Amino acid sequence: MSSGREKLVAQFRGLVTERLARVSRALVALEAGADVEAGKQTLRELHGLKGEARMMGFADINALVHEMEELVRAAEGRGYALAGGSVDALLVVSDAVAVLAGSTPGEPPDVPRLLAWLTQALEGERALGGAGESPPPPLPSAPSPPPSAPSPPPSAPSTSPVAPAPSGTSPAGSGLHPAPSQARELRAADSSIRITQQSLEVLT
């Protein structure tokens, strides 16, 4: 690795440490409840880190931070109040990003598994009503009552005598029954600069 590259990587690692520290503090605030400013700050830090990782050729960091950003944005509609499981995922992935960048020592993380965890958390946030969720389907229309028998035209009244009903009995019904009520159920829906993989041993 050239001396120029080494300096850039060292600066990048320092930025990673600073940004992730701010992200962690903001995530603790979001776990306690809605905090719009903390949510926006988290998105700013993640967006900046994503761009820096892309410019430096850290593809795995870029992919992980992108999913972290999407997860936080999914709670925008609720003031960025993230579920506890989402905060856990974000904090663990933050630690993995620091290892991938070489900012902290550790075993190479399982990137595909972390991406799958973030995706699952993202689906959970959207199911809670976060930004980007499709509107719920409309309630089904009430069933139409069965058609009544047509009435004879008023211009032709019947003159046939009608036998009176026997005493003590009720007239016969029409034979039509009300339509049964329909059960309704609504479910909540639920780069620029690239370097080779061989030169970045941290991206394993």
MIDOSE-1310 file (N, C-alpha, C; in nm, 2 decimals, decimal comma, always signed):
residues 204
mssg	+0,09/-0,12/+0,00/+0,00/+0,00/+0,00/+0,09/+0,12/+0,00; +0,07/+0,22/-0,09/+0,15/+0,34/-0,10/+0,13/+0,43/+0,02; +0,22/+0,52/+0,04/+0,21/+0,61/+0,16/+0,09/+0,70/+0,15; +0,06/+0,74/+0,02/-0,06/+0,82/+0,00/-0,19/+0,75/+0,04
rekl	-0,19/+0,63/+0,00/-0,31/+0,54/+0,03/-0,32/+0,52/+0,18; -0,21/+0,49/+0,24/-0,21/+0,47/+0,38/-0,26/+0,59/+0,46; -0,22/+0,71/+0,42/-0,27/+0,83/+0,48/-0,42/+0,84/+0,47; -0,47/+0,82/+0,35/-0,62/+0,83/+0,32/-0,69/+0,72/+0,41
vaqf	-0,64/+0,60/+0,41/-0,71/+0,50/+0,49/-0,71/+0,54/+0,64; -0,60/+0,59/+0,69/-0,59/+0,63/+0,83/-0,69/+0,74/+0,86; -0,70/+0,84/+0,76/-0,80/+0,94/+0,78/-0,94/+0,89/+0,78; -0,97/+0,79/+0,69/-1,10/+0,73/+0,68/-1,13/+0,66/+0,81
rglv	-1,04/+0,59/+0,87/-1,06/+0,51/+0,99/-1,09/+0,61/+1,10; -1,03/+0,72/+1,10/-1,06/+0,82/+1,21/-1,20/+0,88/+1,19; -1,24/+0,90/+1,06/-1,38/+0,95/+1,04/-1,48/+0,84/+1,08; -1,45/+0,72/+1,05/-1,54/+0,61/+1,09/-1,56/+0,61/+1,24
terl	-1,46/+0,62/+1,32/-1,47/+0,62/+1,46/-1,55/+0,74/+1,51; -1,53/+0,86/+1,46/-1,60/+0,97/+1,50/-1,75/+0,96/+1,46; -1,78/+0,92/+1,34/-1,92/+0,91/+1,29/-2,00/+0,81/+1,37; -1,94/+0,69/+1,39/-2,01/+0,59/+1,46/-2,03/+0,62/+1,61
arvs	-1,94/+0,70/+1,67/-1,96/+0,74/+1,80/-2,09/+0,83/+1,81; -2,10/+0,92/+1,71/-2,22/+1,01/+1,71/-2,35/+0,93/+1,68; -2,33/+0,83/+1,59/-2,45/+0,75/+1,56/-2,49/+0,67/+1,68; -2,40/+0,62/+1,76/-2,44/+0,54/+1,88/-2,51/+0,62/+1,98
ralv	-2,46/+0,75/+2,00/-2,53/+0,83/+2,10/-2,67/+0,87/+2,05; -2,69/+0,89/+1,92/-2,82/+0,92/+1,87/-2,91/+0,80/+1,88; -2,86/+0,68/+1,85/-2,94/+0,56/+1,86/-3,00/+0,54/+2,00; -2,91/+0,57/+2,10/-2,96/+0,55/+2,24/-3,08/+0,65/+2,27
alea	-3,07/+0,77/+2,21/-3,18/+0,86/+2,23/-3,31/+0,81/+2,16; -3,29/+0,75/+2,04/-3,41/+0,71/+1,96/-3,47/+0,58/+2,03; -3,39/+0,50/+2,09/-3,45/+0,39/+2,16/-3,54/+0,43/+2,28; -3,51/+0,55/+2,33/-3,59/+0,60/+2,44/-3,73/+0,66/+2,40
gadv	-3,73/+0,69/+2,27/-3,86/+0,74/+2,21/-3,83/+0,83/+2,09; -3,94/+0,89/+2,04/-3,92/+0,97/+1,92/-3,83/+1,09/+1,95; -3,74/+1,12/+1,85/-3,65/+1,23/+1,86/-3,61/+1,27/+1,72; -3,68/+1,37/+1,67/-3,66/+1,40/+1,53/-3,51/+1,45/+1,50
eagk	-3,46/+1,53/+1,59/-3,32/+1,58/+1,57/-3,22/+1,46/+1,57; -3,24/+1,37/+1,67/-3,15/+1,25/+1,68/-3,16/+1,17/+1,55; -3,28/+1,15/+1,50/-3,30/+1,08/+1,38/-3,23/+1,14/+1,26; -3,25/+1,27/+1,25/-3,19/+1,34/+1,13/-3,03/+1,34/+1,14
qtlr	-2,98/+1,35/+1,27/-2,84/+1,34/+1,28/-2,78/+1,21/+1,25; -2,86/+1,10/+1,28/-2,82/+0,97/+1,25/-2,81/+0,95/+1,10; -2,91/+1,00/+1,03/-2,91/+0,99/+0,88/-2,80/+1,07/+0,82; -2,77/+1,18/+0,87/-2,65/+1,26/+0,82/-2,52/+1,19/+0,83
elhg	-2,50/+1,13/+0,95/-2,38/+1,06/+0,98/-2,36/+0,94/+0,89; -2,47/+0,86/+0,88/-2,47/+0,74/+0,80/-2,45/+0,77/+0,65; -2,52/+0,88/+0,60/-2,51/+0,92/+0,46/-2,36/+0,96/+0,43; -2,30/+1,04/+0,52/-2,16/+1,08/+0,50/-2,07/+0,96/+0,50
lkge	-2,09/+0,87/+0,59/-2,01/+0,75/+0,60/-2,02/+0,66/+0,48; -2,14/+0,65/+0,43/-2,16/+0,57/+0,31/-2,09/+0,62/+0,19; -2,09/+0,75/+0,17/-2,02/+0,81/+0,06/-1,87/+0,80/+0,08; -1,82/+0,81/+0,20/-1,67/+0,80/+0,22/-1,63/+0,66/+0,20
armm	-1,71/+0,56/+0,24/-1,67/+0,42/+0,22/-1,67/+0,39/+0,07; -1,77/+0,44/+0,00/-1,77/+0,42/-0,15/-1,65/+0,48/-0,22; -1,61/+0,60/-0,18/-1,49/+0,67/-0,24/-1,37/+0,59/-0,21; -1,36/+0,53/-0,09/-1,24/+0,46/-0,05/-1,24/+0,31/-0,10
gfad	-1,35/+0,27/-0,16/-1,35/+0,13/-0,21/-1,39/+0,03/-0,11; -1,45/+0,07/+0,00/-1,49/-0,03/+0,11/-1,64/-0,07/+0,07; -1,65/-0,17/-0,02/-1,78/-0,21/-0,07/-1,87/-0,26/+0,04; -1,82/-0,35/+0,13/-1,90/-0,41/+0,24/-1,95/-0,30/+0,33
inal	-1,86/-0,21/+0,37/-1,91/-0,10/+0,46/-2,02/-0,02/+0,39; -2,00/+0,01/+0,26/-2,10/+0,09/+0,19/-2,23/+0,02/+0,19; -2,23/-0,11/+0,17/-2,36/-0,19/+0,16/-2,43/-0,19/+0,30; -2,35/-0,21/+0,40/-2,41/-0,22/+0,54/-2,46/-0,08/+0,58
vhem	-2,39/+0,02/+0,56/-2,43/+0,16/+0,60/-2,56/+0,20/+0,52; -2,56/+0,16/+0,39/-2,68/+0,19/+0,31/-2,81/+0,13/+0,38; -2,80/+0,00/+0,42/-2,91/-0,06/+0,48/-2,94/+0,00/+0,62; -2,84/+0,04/+0,69/-2,86/+0,11/+0,82/-2,94/+0,24/+0,80
eelv	-2,90/+0,31/+0,69/-2,97/+0,44/+0,66/-3,12/+0,41/+0,63; -3,14/+0,31/+0,55/-3,28/+0,27/+0,51/-3,36/+0,24/+0,63; -3,30/+0,17/+0,73/-3,37/+0,12/+0,85/-3,41/+0,24/+0,93; -3,32/+0,34/+0,95/-3,36/+0,46/+1,03/-3,46/+0,54/+0,96
raae	-3,45/+0,55/+0,83/-3,55/+0,63/+0,75/-3,69/+0,57/+0,76; -3,70/+0,44/+0,77/-3,83/+0,37/+0,78/-3,91/+0,42/+0,90; -3,85/+0,47/+1,00/-3,92/+0,52/+1,12/-3,94/+0,67/+1,12; -3,92/+0,73/+1,00/-3,94/+0,88/+1,00/-4,08/+0,92/+1,03
grgy	-4,18/+0,85/+0,99/-4,31/+0,88/+1,01/-4,35/+0,88/+1,16; -4,27/+0,81/+1,24/-4,30/+0,81/+1,38/-4,20/+0,89/+1,46; -4,14/+0,99/+1,40/-4,05/+1,07/+1,47/-3,92/+1,00/+1,50; -3,89/+0,90/+1,41/-3,77/+0,81/+1,42/-3,76/+0,73/+1,55
alag	-3,88/+0,70/+1,61/-3,88/+0,62/+1,73/-3,86/+0,47/+1,68; -3,74/+0,42/+1,69/-3,71/+0,29/+1,65/-3,74/+0,18/+1,75; -3,78/+0,07/+1,70/-3,81/-0,05/+1,79/-3,68/-0,09/+1,85; -3,69/-0,16/+1,97/-3,57/-0,20/+2,04/-3,48/-0,30/+1,95
gsvd	-3,55/-0,39/+1,88/-3,47/-0,48/+1,80/-3,40/-0,41/+1,69; -3,45/-0,30/+1,63/-3,39/-0,23/+1,53/-3,26/-0,16/+1,58; -3,27/-0,10/+1,70/-3,16/-0,03/+1,76/-3,05/-0,14/+1,79; -3,08/-0,25/+1,84/-2,98/-0,36/+1,86/-2,91/-0,39/+1,73
allv	-2,98/-0,41/+1,62/-2,92/-0,44/+1,50/-2,83/-0,33/+1,45; -2,87/-0,21/+1,46/-2,79/-0,09/+1,42/-2,66/-0,08/+1,50; -2,67/-0,11/+1,63/-2,55/-0,10/+1,72/-2,45/-0,21/+1,68; -2,50/-0,33/+1,66/-2,41/-0,44/+1,63/-2,35/-0,42/+1,50
vsda	-2,42/-0,37/+1,40/-2,37/-0,35/+1,27/-2,27/-0,23/+1,27; -2,29/-0,14/+1,36/-2,19/-0,03/+1,38/-2,06/-0,08/+1,42; -2,06/-0,18/+1,52/-1,94/-0,24/+1,56/-1,87/-0,31/+1,45; -1,95/-0,38/+1,36/-1,89/-0,46/+1,25/-1,83/-0,36/+1,15
vavl	-1,89/-0,25/+1,13/-1,84/-0,15/+1,03/-1,70/-0,10/+1,08; -1,69/-0,08/+1,21/-1,56/-0,03/+1,27/-1,45/-0,14/+1,25; -1,49/-0,27/+1,26/-1,39/-0,37/+1,23/-1,35/-0,38/+1,09; -1,45/-0,37/+1,00/-1,42/-0,37/+0,86/-1,33/-0,26/+0,81
agst	-1,35/-0,14/+0,88/-1,27/-0,03/+0,84/-1,13/-0,04/+0,90; -1,11/-0,12/+1,00/-0,98/-0,14/+1,07/-0,97/-0,04/+1,18; -1,08/+0,03/+1,22/-1,08/+0,12/+1,33/-1,07/+0,05/+1,46; -1,12/-0,07/+1,47/-1,11/-0,15/+1,59/-1,07/-0,29/+1,56
pgep	-1,00/-0,36/+1,64/-0,96/-0,50/+1,61/-1,08/-0,59/+1,63; -1,08/-0,71/+1,56/-1,18/-0,80/+1,58/-1,19/-0,90/+1,46; -1,26/-1,01/+1,48/-1,28/-1,11/+1,37/-1,36/-1,05/+1,26; -1,33/-1,08/+1,13/-1,41/-1,03/+1,02/-1,56/-1,07/+1,04
pdvp	-1,65/-0,98/+1,03/-1,79/-1,01/+1,05/-1,85/-1,08/+0,93; -1,96/-1,15/+0,95/-2,04/-1,21/+0,85/-2,13/-1,11/+0,79; -2,08/-1,05/+0,68/-2,16/-0,94/+0,62/-2,30/-0,98/+0,56; -2,31/-1,09/+0,49/-2,44/-1,13/+0,44/-2,54/-1,15/+0,56
rlla	-2,49/-1,21/+0,67/-2,58/-1,23/+0,78/-2,63/-1,10/+0,84; -2,54/-1,00/+0,85/-2,57/-0,87/+0,90/-2,67/-0,80/+0,81; -2,65/-0,81/+0,68/-2,74/-0,75/+0,58/-2,88/-0,81/+0,60; -2,89/-0,94/+0,62/-3,02/-1,01/+0,63/-3,09/-0,96/+0,76
wltq	-3,01/-0,94/+0,87/-3,07/-0,89/+0,99/-3,12/-0,75/+0,97; -3,05/-0,67/+0,91/-3,10/-0,53/+0,88/-3,23/-0,53/+0,80; -3,23/-0,62/+0,70/-3,35/-0,63/+0,61/-3,47/-0,67/+0,69; -3,45/-0,77/+0,78/-3,56/-0,82/+0,87/-3,61/-0,70/+0,96
aleg	-3,52/-0,63/+1,01/-3,56/-0,52/+1,10/-3,63/-0,41/+1,02; -3,59/-0,39/+0,90/-3,65/-0,29/+0,81/-3,80/-0,33/+0,78; -3,82/-0,46/+0,76/-3,96/-0,50/+0,74/-4,04/-0,48/+0,86; -3,98/-0,50/+0,98/-4,06/-0,48/+1,10/-4,09/-0,34/+1,12
eral	-4,00/-0,24/+1,09/-4,03/-0,10/+1,10/-4,14/-0,06/+1,01; -4,14/-0,11/+0,89/-4,24/-0,07/+0,79/-4,38/-0,13/+0,83; -4,38/-0,25/+0,90/-4,50/-0,30/+0,95/-4,56/-0,22/+1,06; -4,48/-0,14/+1,13/-4,53/-0,06/+1,23/-4,59/+0,07/+1,18
ggag	-4,57/+0,09/+1,05/-4,63/+0,22/+0,99/-4,53/+0,32/+0,96; -4,41/+0,28/+0,93/-4,30/+0,37/+0,90/-4,32/+0,43/+0,76; -4,23/+0,52/+0,72/-4,23/+0,58/+0,59/-4,21/+0,48/+0,48; -4,27/+0,49/+0,37/-4,26/+0,41/+0,26/-4,35/+0,29/+0,26
espp	-4,44/+0,28/+0,36/-4,53/+0,17/+0,36/-4,65/+0,19/+0,27; -4,70/+0,09/+0,20/-4,81/+0,11/+0,12/-4,94/+0,13/+0,20; -5,03/+0,21/+0,15/-5,15/+0,23/+0,23/-5,23/+0,11/+0,24; -5,30/+0,09/+0,36/-5,38/-0,03/+0,38/-5,49/-0,05/+0,27
pplp	-5,53/-0,17/+0,24/-5,63/-0,19/+0,14/-5,77/-0,14/+0,20; -5,86/-0,09/+0,11/-5,99/-0,04/+0,16/-6,07/-0,16/+0,22; -6,16/-0,12/+0,31/-6,25/-0,22/+0,37/-6,34/-0,27/+0,26; -6,37/-0,40/+0,27/-6,47/-0,46/+0,17/-6,60/-0,39/+0,18
saps	-6,67/-0,38/+0,07/-6,80/-0,32/+0,07/-6,90/-0,41/+0,13; -7,01/-0,36/+0,20/-7,11/-0,44/+0,26/-7,19/-0,51/+0,15; -7,22/-0,64/+0,17/-7,30/-0,71/+0,07/-7,43/-0,65/+0,04; -7,47/-0,65/-0,08/-7,60/-0,60/-0,12/-7,71/-0,70/-0,08
ppps	-7,83/-0,64/-0,03/-7,94/-0,73/+0,00/-7,99/-0,80/-0,12; -8,05/-0,92/-0,10/-8,11/-0,99/-0,22/-8,22/-0,91/-0,28; -8,24/-0,91/-0,41/-8,35/-0,84/-0,47/-8,49/-0,88/-0,43; -8,57/-0,79/-0,41/-8,71/-0,82/-0,38/-8,79/-0,86/-0,50
apsp	-8,89/-0,94/-0,47/-8,98/-0,98/-0,58/-9,04/-0,85/-0,65; -9,05/-0,84/-0,78/-9,11/-0,73/-0,84/-9,26/-0,71/-0,80; -9,30/-0,58/-0,78/-9,44/-0,55/-0,74/-9,52/-0,54/-0,87; -9,65/-0,58/-0,86/-9,73/-0,56/-0,98/-9,75/-0,42/-1,01
ppsa	-9,77/-0,38/-1,14/-9,79/-0,24/-1,17/-9,92/-0,19/-1,11; -9,91/-0,06/-1,06/-10,03/-0,01/-0,99/-10,15/+0,01/-1,09; -10,12/+0,01/-1,22/-10,24/+0,03/-1,31/-10,32/-0,09/-1,33; -10,27/-0,20/-1,28/-10,35/-0,33/-1,30/-10,38/-0,39/-1,16
psts	-10,46/-0,34/-1,08/-10,48/-0,40/-0,95/-10,56/-0,53/-0,96; -10,53/-0,62/-0,88/-10,59/-0,75/-0,88/-10,73/-0,74/-0,81; -10,83/-0,81/-0,88/-10,96/-0,80/-0,83/-11,00/-0,94/-0,77; -10,91/-1,03/-0,77/-10,94/-1,16/-0,72/-10,96/-1,16/-0,57
pvap	-11,06/-1,22/-0,51/-11,07/-1,22/-0,37/-10,96/-1,29/-0,30; -10,92/-1,24/-0,19/-10,81/-1,31/-0,11/-10,87/-1,37/+0,01; -10,84/-1,49/+0,03/-10,90/-1,56/+0,15/-10,84/-1,51/+0,27; -10,91/-1,48/+0,37/-10,86/-1,43/+0,50/-10,78/-1,54/+0,56
apsg	-10,67/-1,50/+0,64/-10,59/-1,59/+0,71/-10,67/-1,65/+0,82; -10,65/-1,78/+0,85/-10,73/-1,84/+0,96/-10,70/-1,77/+1,09; -10,80/-1,77/+1,17/-10,79/-1,70/+1,30/-10,68/-1,76/+1,39; -10,60/-1,68/+1,45/-10,49/-1,73/+1,54/-10,36/-1,76/+1,47
tspa	-10,35/-1,73/+1,34/-10,23/-1,76/+1,27/-10,18/-1,63/+1,21; -10,05/-1,63/+1,19/-9,98/-1,51/+1,13/-9,97/-1,52/+0,98; -9,97/-1,42/+0,91/-9,95/-1,43/+0,76/-9,81/-1,49/+0,73; -9,81/-1,56/+0,62/-9,68/-1,62/+0,58/-9,58/-1,52/+0,54
gsgl	-9,45/-1,54/+0,57/-9,34/-1,44/+0,53/-9,31/-1,45/+0,39; -9,23/-1,36/+0,35/-9,19/-1,35/+0,21/-9,10/-1,46/+0,16; -9,04/-1,53/+0,26/-8,95/-1,64/+0,22/-8,81/-1,59/+0,20; -8,78/-1,46/+0,21/-8,65/-1,41/+0,19/-8,58/-1,38/+0,32
hpap	-8,46/-1,41/+0,34/-8,39/-1,39/+0,47/-8,28/-1,28/+0,45; -8,26/-1,21/+0,55/-8,15/-1,11/+0,54/-8,02/-1,17/+0,51; -7,94/-1,10/+0,43/-7,80/-1,16/+0,39/-7,72/-1,16/+0,52; -7,64/-1,27/+0,54/-7,56/-1,28/+0,66/-7,45/-1,17/+0,65
sqar	-7,42/-1,11/+0,77/-7,31/-1,01/+0,78/-7,18/-1,07/+0,74; -7,10/-0,99/+0,67/-6,97/-1,04/+0,62/-6,86/-0,99/+0,72; -6,78/-1,09/+0,77/-6,67/-1,06/+0,86/-6,57/-0,98/+0,79; -6,52/-0,88/+0,85/-6,42/-0,79/+0,80/-6,29/-0,80/+0,87
elra	-6,18/-0,81/+0,80/-6,05/-0,82/+0,87/-5,95/-0,74/+0,79; -5,88/-0,65/+0,86/-5,78/-0,56/+0,79/-5,65/-0,58/+0,86; -5,56/-0,63/+0,78/-5,42/-0,65/+0,83/-5,33/-0,54/+0,80; -5,25/-0,50/+0,89/-5,15/-0,40/+0,87/-5,04/-0,45/+0,77
adss	-5,03/-0,39/+0,67/-4,93/-0,44/+0,58/-4,79/-0,46/+0,64; -4,87/-0,60/+0,67/-4,73/-0,62/+0,71/-4,65/-0,61/+0,58; -1,84/+0,50/-0,73/-1,89/+0,49/-0,69/-1,81/+0,57/-0,74; -1,73/+0,56/-0,68/-1,65/+0,65/-0,76/-1,51/+0,59/-0,77
irit	-1,44/+0,58/-0,65/-1,30/+0,53/-0,65/-1,31/+0,39/-0,59; -1,27/+0,29/-0,67/-1,28/+0,15/-0,63/-1,14/+0,09/-0,62; -1,11/+0,01/-0,53/-0,99/-0,06/-0,52/-1,02/-0,21/-0,52; -0,92/-0,29/-0,55/-0,95/-0,43/-0,56/-0,97/-0,50/-0,43
qqsl	-1,04/-0,61/-0,43/-1,07/-0,68/-0,31/-0,94/-0,73/-0,24; -0,84/-0,77/-0,33/-0,72/-0,83/-0,27/-0,65/-0,72/-0,19; -0,66/-0,59/-0,22/-0,58/-0,49/-0,15/-0,65/-0,45/-0,03; -0,77/-0,50/+0,00/-0,85/-0,46/+0,12/-0,87/-0,58/+0,20
evlt	-0,78/-0,62/+0,28/-0,80/-0,75/+0,36/-0,90/-0,73/+0,46; -0,94/-0,61/+0,49/-1,05/-0,59/+0,59/-1,18/-0,63/+0,54; -1,20/-0,64/+0,41/-1,33/-0,67/+0,35/-1,34/-0,82/+0,33; -1,33/-0,90/+0,43/-1,34/-1,04/+0,41/-1,47/-1,09/+0,47
